[in-house]
Amino acid sequence: MKYKSIGFLALCYTFNSFAGENVILYNQVPTKAQLLRDLMPYDNRIMSKGFSKTRSISPSPCSMPNFQEKIVGITIRFKVNSSQLTPKAREFTDLLGDVLAADQLLACDFEIEGHTDSSGSAGYNQWLSKKRANTVVSYLINAHSIEPARIKAKGYGEYRLLKDKPSRDSAHRRVQVRNVGKF
């Protein structure tokens, strides 16, 4: 069976940028601890200097004035021209669901961003990227009870290509998770 990748990524753990943003990319399924660390809006060592670690009095890191978005590119594969999750894609999406449900991220909101390469028409790529992002969001809501108010789908089609990659490179066919703090 042929698969189109929404995330075949050349580097296991690296930063890549497009539109001036830093994106952490994976080419294999990370551990839960890695993904949680990469989506956390702060470094625990920094937080311990200014705030108590006691959960009841600590401010939510996602509502702090100096909040910076965190973006992680993940590997989710779909069949050609399909938005249905494959069994392998469910494995990663299940991991993502576990991480988004973690206590450390409960106060944070997330965008699930679908991206494509430049194959096909711009209109089709926009539609397909949004449909795939919606599939991931629906799965997270239904299979992992992620609150719908905490998660939104966005499709960017071919409009946010990764830096230093040809426009039809499979690395562009990806889903990214963006910790936006609060909507």
C-alpha positions in Angstrom: 0.0 0.0 0.0 1.2 3.5 -0.8 1.2 6.0 2.0 1.6 9.7 1.9 3.4 10.9 4.9 2.2 13.9 7.0 5.4 13.9 8.8 8.3 12.0 7.3 11.0 14.1 8.8 14.6 13.9 8.0 15.9 14.7 11.5 15.0 13.0 14.7 15.2 16.0 17.0 16.1 19.3 15.5 14.8 22.8 15.1 13.6 24.0 11.8 12.0 27.2 11.0 9.5 28.7 8.6 7.9 32.1 8.9 10.3 32.9 11.7 9.2 30.1 14.0 11.2 27.3 15.7 9.7 23.9 15.2 10.9 20.7 16.9 10.7 17.9 14.4 10.6 14.1 15.0 11.1 11.4 12.4 10.2 8.7 14.9 7.7 8.4 17.7 9.2 10.2 20.8 8.7 9.0 24.3 5.9 10.5 26.4 8.6 12.4 28.4 10.2 13.8 25.3 6.9 15.0 23.8 5.8 16.5 27.2 9.1 18.3 27.6 8.9 19.7 24.1 5.3 21.0 24.5 5.9 22.4 28.0 5.7 26.2 27.9 8.6 26.7 30.3 11.7 25.1 31.8 11.1 23.8 35.3 14.5 25.1 36.3 13.5 28.6 35.3 10.1 28.4 36.9 11.6 27.3 40.3 13.6 30.6 40.5 10.5 32.8 40.4 7.6 30.8 41.6 6.8 28.1 44.1 6.5 24.6 42.7 3.5 24.1 44.9 0.7 23.4 42.5 -2.0 25.3 44.4 -0.2 28.6 44.3 1.8 28.3 41.1 0.6 30.4 38.2 -0.5 28.6 35.1 2.5 28.8 32.7 0.1 29.1 29.8 -1.3 32.3 31.1 1.9 34.0 32.1 2.7 37.3 30.3 6.0 36.0 28.9 4.5 32.8 27.4 6.2 31.6 24.3 4.4 29.2 21.9 6.0 25.8 21.5 5.6 23.9 18.2 6.3 20.2 17.6 6.2 18.5 14.2 4.9 15.0 14.5 4.8 11.9 12.3 1.4 10.9 11.3 0.8 9.0 8.0 -2.3 8.9 5.9 -3.1 6.8 2.8 -2.8 8.8 -0.4 -5.6 11.4 -0.7 -7.1 10.1 2.6 -7.8 11.7 6.0 -8.3 8.4 7.8 -5.8 7.5 10.5 -3.8 4.4 9.8 -3.0 2.0 12.8 0.5 3.5 13.0 -0.9 7.0 13.0 -3.2 6.1 15.8 -0.2 5.0 17.9 1.3 8.4 17.7 -2.0 10.2 18.1 -2.6 8.1 21.3 0.7 9.3 22.6 -0.2 12.8 21.8 -3.6 12.4 23.6 -1.8 11.1 26.7 0.5 14.1 26.7 -2.2 16.7 26.2 -4.1 15.1 29.1 -1.1 15.4 31.4 -1.6 17.6 34.5 1.3 19.9 33.4 -0.6 20.8 30.2 -4.2 21.0 31.4 -4.2 24.8 31.5 -2.9 25.0 27.9 -4.7 25.2 24.6 -3.4 23.7 21.4 -3.7 24.0 17.6 -3.3 20.9 15.5 -1.9 22.2 12.2 -2.1 20.2 9.0 0.5 20.9 6.3 1.1 19.6 2.8 3.8 19.8 0.2 3.2 21.7 -3.1 2.0 18.6 -5.1 -1.6 19.2 -6.3 -3.5 22.4 -6.4 -3.3 25.0 -3.6 -7.1 24.7 -3.0 -6.9 20.9 -2.7 -3.9 21.0 -0.4 -5.6 23.5 1.8 -8.7 21.3 2.0 -6.7 18.1 2.6 -4.5 19.7 5.3 -7.6 21.0 7.2 -9.4 17.6 6.9 -6.4 15.7 8.2 -6.0 18.2 11.1 -9.7 17.8 11.9 -9.3 14.0 11.9 -6.6 14.2 14.5 -8.6 16.7 16.6 -11.7 14.5 16.5 -9.7 11.4 17.5 -8.1 13.3 20.4 -11.5 14.5 21.6 -13.3 11.1 21.2 -10.5 8.7 22.2 -8.8 10.7 24.9 -11.5 13.0 26.2 -9.5 16.2 25.4 -11.8 19.1 26.0 -12.9 20.6 22.6 -12.4 24.1 23.9 -8.7 23.3 24.4 -7.9 22.1 20.9 -8.5 23.5 17.4 -7.6 22.3 13.9 -6.0 24.5 11.3 -5.0 23.6 7.7 -2.2 25.5 6.1 -1.9 23.5 2.9 1.4 24.3 1.2 1.7 27.8 2.7 4.1 27.1 5.5 6.9 25.0 3.9 9.9 24.1 6.0 13.1 26.0 5.4 15.8 24.5 3.2 13.5 21.8 1.6 12.3 21.5 -2.0 8.6 22.4 -2.2 7.5 18.8 -3.0 9.6 17.2 -0.3 7.7 14.7 1.8 8.9 16.4 5.0 6.3 19.1 4.4 3.5 16.6 4.7 3.1 16.8 8.4 1.0 17.6 11.4 2.3 20.1 14.0 1.1 20.7 17.5 1.3 24.3 18.7 0.9 25.1 22.4 -0.7 28.5 22.1 -1.1 29.2 25.8 -4.7 30.2 25.9 -7.1 30.8 23.0 
